[in-house]
Amino acid sequence: MESFSAADSLVGYVYQCEYALFRALDTDDPAEGFIVETFDDVVVEGRDDAFELLQLKHHDPAKAKAFTDRSVDLWKTIRIWSSLVRDDAVDPSKTSFFLLTTAQASPSAKLVEFLAPTERGTRDIKAAKGLLTQIAAGATGSMKKNVEPFLALPEATRDVLIGNMTIVPGVAVIESLRKKIVKRLSLTGATTGNLECLAQSLVGWWYWVLIERLRSKEKLAIGKELLQERITDLVSQYVVSSLPIFEDITNPDADQKARLLQRLFVQQLMAIGHAPDKFAVAGALVDVYKADGHIKRWLEGLRLQPKELQEFKDQLYGHWAAKFGAIEPDAEACLGRDDEESELAKLGRTALSGSLSGSQAKLKDVELDYLRRGVLHIMANETMIGWHPHWIAKFKPSE
């Protein structure tokens, strides 16, 4: 029988907490939320009721045994997952099941190949099903308790469960995991001397939020947006608030221009008379490329919160609304005239020109004309705004 000391249990729980934090830092999906110790060690709530259940097995590297197809860690985990499926606590078709262990895989372990992460391209679900069924059917002694819920599932349900299983051996031990968290936070711009302090402050906050969630009856997930807000608050104590400008984001190449030309903001410009091979569209392509490239890096580097970007868009929307509102009476007067379409296009060019100039909108402390212009075109691409007086009818899908 495997025994664990209180210290082992504490390390294991700390590992669950810090792995959840690392996983939250590493995702780009603002819709994801994270819970510790509910259905599984770590639960990730995604879109459309999708879940990821993560079982984390932390072992002292000096004592850890190699991971095999009959490891207790594996079959205890399969028992937990099978029981959740049996009790209708989770839908296996909408759930991804991950077993992550710090133990290294034995050379004889086949399931780590058959159920490897999909990006490795070596998965073999049919072979995994055969091996798992064979091992479960031949289980004896204490092993029988772990295989019973698995064997009790209908075969079709077992197939879905196995198809959504992933086994990852050799993951970072807790000491290495903290280094990964620090490395991820280095993207925020905190100086090397402050990174450890930033990480410690964030981890301390994360623990308190987890404690609050665990005490709550609702077991609410910790959202990505809440984490981003806290990082931004902490980063302000360690870094200069300015957003960096990246010298390598300058002009799109030929392929990038070709892709940009297919986007809706170009159609909006063409609707008011701007040809795709003329300066107005060419300038818009550069503005969108530079603005979009910088914003993605700022978000990825945790320098910028989505809500800060939305506030910037709100400022630009107000500026656009004032310019667009000024042409609406003249647009109404054009209706029914022989030159109606050409006059509407001309009014649209007036709205465009006014919107692209004169705004005082700032993104944090950055005031760049190409950023304002680029985001306005991005908003036109998202049909938040438009230039033609009838842009809603032309471009905004009916709801």
N, C-alpha and C positions, 0 to 999 in steps of 0.2 A: 504494500500500500504506500502511495506517495504522500508524504507529510509536508506541511507548510508552516513556517513560523509566522508570528504576528508581523515581523519585518517583511517577510515575503508577501503577505497579504497587502500590507501598506504600499509596498513598491508596485504591486500589481494594480492597485486602485489608482495610484498617482499616474501610472502609465496610461490607464484608460483615459484619465482626465486630459493628460497632455497630448495623447494621440488625437483625441477629439479636437483639441485646439489646433494642432498641426493640420488635421484634415480640413477644418474650417478655414484656416489661412490659405490652404492650397486650392480651394475651389473658386471658380469664377462665377458660379451660379448664385445670384442674390436670393433665389427662391429657396435655397436649401436651409434646413434648420438641424440642430444637433442636440441629442439627448444622451445622457450617460445613465446606465443601469436602469433600463425599463424592460423592453423585450430582450435586449442583449447588452453587451458591454457598452457599445456605442451604436446609436441609431441615427441615421441620416434621413430626414424627411425631404423628399424631392417634390417635383411637380406631379400633378394628376394622381395623387395618392401613392406614388412610388416610394419605396423604402430601400435603404441599405442597412442590413444588420451586420455588425462587425463584432466578431469574437476575437479578443486580444489575449494572447498567451505570452506572458513575459517570464523568462527564465534567466537565472544567473548564468552568464556565459561559461563560468568555470565548472558549473555542475550540470548544465543542460545535456539531455540525451538527444540523439539524432531523431528527427521527425520521420516516422514510418507510416505505412498504410494502416497499421493497427495501433497507432499511438492513442493513448487515453485522451489526450487533448482533442484529437479529431473526433472520436466517437462520442465523447461527452457533448461536443458541439453539435454533432448530427442529432443526438438525442434531443437537445434543446430546440433545434430548428424543427425537427419532425413533430415535436409536441406542440409547438406554436401553430404549425400548419394543421395538425389534427384538431386542435381546439378552435380553429378559425380565427386565431389572433392575428394572423397575417395571411395575405393572399400570395402564394408562391409565384404566381405569374407576374406580380407587380413588385416583387422583392428580390434584391440581390443579396446573397449570403456570402460573407467574407470571413474566412479564418486566417488571421495573421498571427504568426508565431515568431519569436526571436530565435527559436531552435533552427539549426541547419538541417536540410533534408538529407536523409540517408541515400546513398547511391542506389539502393534498391527500391526507393519510394516511387511508385508509378503515378499515384494520384496527384502529386504536385505537378506532373507533366500534363495529365489528362484534364485537370481542373485549374490550369494556370490562367493568369489574367488574359483577357481576350487579345490585348495588344501584342502578346508574344506569339500568337498564331499557332500554338501547339495543342490546343484543346481537343479532346476526343471524348465527347459525352457518352457515346455508346460503350467505349471501353471502360470508362469510369463507372457506369451503371453496372456492367458485368462484374467488375472487381468489388465494388461496394456490396452488391447483392451476395456474391460468393463469401466475402468475409463475414457479413451479417448472418448468413444462413449457417455458417460453421462456428458461430460464437459459443463459448462455454463459460461457466463460472460467472465472475463479476461482469464480464463483457456483455452478457445477455441483457442486463438491465439497460445498457446503452443502445442496443440495436432494436429492442422491441418496438418503440414508437416508429422507427424507420420502416421496419417490415410490416407494421400494421397499416401503413398508408396504402391506398389504392395504387396500383402500378402506374397509372397515368399521372397521379399526383406526385409520386416519387420521381417520375421522369422530369416533371417541371422543376421540382426542387433541385435535383442533381444538375439540370441544365443551367440553373442560376447560381450554382456554388462556385466559389473561387478560393483556392488555397495559395497563400503566399508565405513561404518559409523565409527565415533569415532577415526579418525586418529589423530595423534599428532598435537596439536596447535603449533603456531610458536615458542613459548618459548621452548617447548619440542623438536621440530624439530632440533633446533640448538644444543641441547644436543646430539641428535642422530648423527649429523654430527661430533661433537667432539669425540664421542665414536668410530665412524668408523675410524677417523683419528688416534685414539690411537694405531691402528695396525701398524702405520708407525714407531713406536719406539720413537716418540717425548716424552720428559719427561712431567710429569703431569703439571709442571709449565709452559711449553711452548705450550701446546695443544691449549689453547684459542687463543694465538697469531697466531699459525699455521692456525687455523680455520678462524680467522678474515682475515688473509692475503689471504687465498684461496677464501673466500666468496667475498672479495673486487675485486680480479682478475676476478672471475666468473661474477660479475655484469658488469664489463667493457666489457668482451667478449660478454655478452648478448646484451649490448647496441650497440656494433659494428654490431652484427648479425641483430638486429632489424632495424638498419639504412640502412642495405644493401638491395638492391632490390632482390638479390637472396635468402635471408632468409636461409643462410647455417646453417646446424646443427653443434653443438659443439661435436666433436668426443671424444670418450673415450680415445684415444691415446693422444690427446692434453691435456686432463685433467690429465692423468698420468704423462706426462712430466712436467706439472706445479707443481704437488705435489712433484715430485722428486726434482725439483729445490728448492722448499720452504723447504722441509724436510732437505736438506743439511745445512740449516741455524740453524736447531733446534736439529739435532741428529748426532751422530757419524756415519760415512759412512759405517761402517762394516756391513756385513750381518750376522745375528745370526745363530748359529748352534744349531739344535734341538736334544737334547739327546734322545728323544723318537723315532726318525727315525733311526733305526739301521738295523734290519734284517726283511725280510718279513716272515710272518707265512706260514704254509703249504698251506692254501687256496690262499694266495697272490702269492706264488711261482708257484702254479698250473696255475694261470691265466697268470703270466708272461711267463711261458713256452710256451704258445700258441701264443706269439707275434712274429712278423716278425724278430726281431733282433736275436732271438734264431735260426730261420731257416737259417739266414745268417751265424751264427756260425757253424751250422751243415753242411752247404754246403762246408766248408773248413775242415771238418773232426772232429769237436768237438762234442762229444756225450753229450746229455742233462743231463746225470747222472755223468758227470765228473767235475773236478775243474774249468775249463775255463768257462763253462756255469754257474755253481753255483756262481762263482765270479761276472759274468756279471749280474746275477739276483740281487745280493746285491747292486752292483754299480748303476743299473738303479733304484731300489727301493729308495735308499738314495738320489740320484740326483733328481729324479722326485719329491719326497716328499718335499725336501727343496725348489726346484724352485717354486712349486705350492704355498707353504706358503709365500715365498718372494713376489711373484706376488700378492697374495691375500692381504698381509699386506702392499702393495704399497711400499715395499722396493726396488723393482726391476721393471724396465720398460721392456716391450717386446722388444724394440729396443736394450737395453743393453744385453738381452739374445741372440738376433740375432747376435750382434757383437761378443759375446763369441763363438757362433756356427761358425761364419765366420773365427775366428782365428783357431778353431779346424779343420775346413774344409781345410784351407791352410796347416796345419800340415799333415792331412791325404793325401791330394793330392800329397805332396812331397814323402811320403812313398809309396803310391800306384803307383805313376808314375815310381818309381825305379824298380818295378817288371814287368812293361808292356813289355819291350823288351824280357825278359825271357819267359813271357807268350806267346808272338808271336812265339818264337822258339819252344814251346811245341806242337804246332798244328800238328796233324797227327801222333804223336808218340803213341806207344802202351800204354805207361804209362801217356798219356796226362792228364787224369782227376786227377790222384794222384799227378802229378807234379803241376797242377794248384792249387789244394787244398793246397799243401805245400807253394806255392808262396803266396796264400791268408793268410796263417798263419803268414808268414813273414810280410805282410802288416799290419795285425792285431797287431802283437807284436810291430812293430815300431810305429804304430799310438797311441797305448795305453800308450806309454812311451815317455819321452823326450819333451813333449809339455810345453811351457811356458805360455799358454793361462790363462788369469785371468778373473773371473767374478766379476766385480767391484774390490774389494781388496782381494777377496777370492782365494787362491791357494790350492786346494785340489785335490789329484790324483783321488779319487773316483768320484769327481764331473766331472773331465775331461773325465774319462773312461765312466761314466754313460751317459753323454750327447753324447759322440760318439756312444754308443749303441742306444741311443734314435734317433740319426740322422740316424743310420742304419735302425731302425724300421720305420722311415719316408721315407726311400729310398732316402735320401739325399746323402748317401755314401754307400759303400759296401766293402766286403773283397775279395770275389772270383773275379778273373780276369774278369769273365763274369757275374758279379752281376746284371748289368743292364738288360741283356736278361732274367736272372733267376727271378728277383724280382721286377723290376720297370715296372708298367703297361704302356702299349703303350699309347701315347697321341694322 
